[in-house]
Amino acid sequence: MWLISYPAYALVDALNDRAPLSERAQQGLLLDITQAGERLVALGERGHILYSDDQGQRWQQADVPVRVTLTAIDFPTPDQGWAVGHDGVILMSVDGGLSWHKQLDGYEANTLIEQEIKRLLALSGAERQTRGIRYQDDELNYLLEDAELFNDEGASRPFLDVLFLDQKTGLAVGAYGMIFRTEDSGKHWVPWVAHLSNPDNFHINALIQGRDALYMAGEAGSLYRSGDEGVNWVSLQSPYEGPFFGMMAHSVPAAAESLIAFGLRGNAFISQDKGRSWRRLDVGSDASILGASAVSSFQFTLLSSGGELFLFNLEGELLGRSLTPDSSALSGGFTTEQEMLVLVGVNGTTRLNLPQIEWEAP
């Protein structure tokens, strides 16, 4: 009988393990990009957060306390920013993205959600109605059952987007209906489930700020609008039943604001009446639309899973199509003041000179 011994490797929770330094981080999966002052900041797999001070030519890796995939980032000021990601993590930076610390993770988030739903169940139906809470007992009991299962499972639900209205007030949204709000710069994150109706716990994939309202989009064609800075939300009539992967708002002074929502298999739509009605955007492709970026005051581009770029004006007219050199999936982009379009996706960063992009006529 042979006795074979194996070395014992301790399994380290990715929420307690620092992001590894890697020379190839710039070529790895990146999911979002934004600007912090004049600095570009991007993030993605393995807790990688990268920053560039030269319009995306060179990137350096930030100091990050977790090793989970990070999905979205927002900087309300040049110094102060937030990032969210898998396992319910919320990170904050106070130095323009050079270093980060953890404010919330999925273990705490699960406990807070369960406690909040129990609090709502303890209210009478009349009390809930008076407070504008639209959940019935059966719906809350379903949500509580889900919350208890997630608490048993552990830190598994990802946050998928984050938005700060100023240095103190922000929201984070994610899978299975997760929505949290803070009004003290993230010292306390509060479950916001009572402030919208999502009894099926549909994923909330996107959260954006428009001219005078906030918008969310997610699973099963779900769309929401808030006219009071995210305190309360109303459902919007959706133009399709598939998942929305993202949204953007783009406008110029003295003109209608254009809202764009996009998702699976080339489905993309535009609204110029705050989401009351929608028109389909003709991208001419079955590739999923994963991101969008404003490229000028009057134009935006949609980004696809096939590395395609679709250029539109604010009226929703397709102006041209282009393709990245490696045809790899794109998840986000940012246009700098020097007219550089910096894209992120499955192969890291791609830097394009906007005036030199060759657009194929539709």
RACOR-V406276 format. One record per helix or strand of 2 or more residues. SS is the DSSP state (@ for helix, = for strand). FROM is the first residue (numbers start at 1). TO is the last residue. If there is no record, write none. Layout:
# RACOR-V406276
ss = (SS:SS)
from = (FROM:FROM)
to = (TO:TO)
This chain:
# RACOR-V406276
ss = (@:@:=:=:@:=:=:=:=:@:=:=:@:@:@:=:=:@:=:=:@:=:=:@:=:=:=:=:@:=:=:=:=:=:=:=:=:=:@)
from = (14:25:30:39:45:49:60:70:81:86:89:101:106:125:137:159:170:175:179:190:193:204:214:219:223:234:244:258:264:268:279:289:299:308:318:330:340:348:354)
to = (16:27:36:44:47:52:61:75:85:88:93:104:122:130:153:164:174:177:182:191:195:209:218:221:226:235:250:263:266:271:280:296:304:313:323:335:345:353:356)
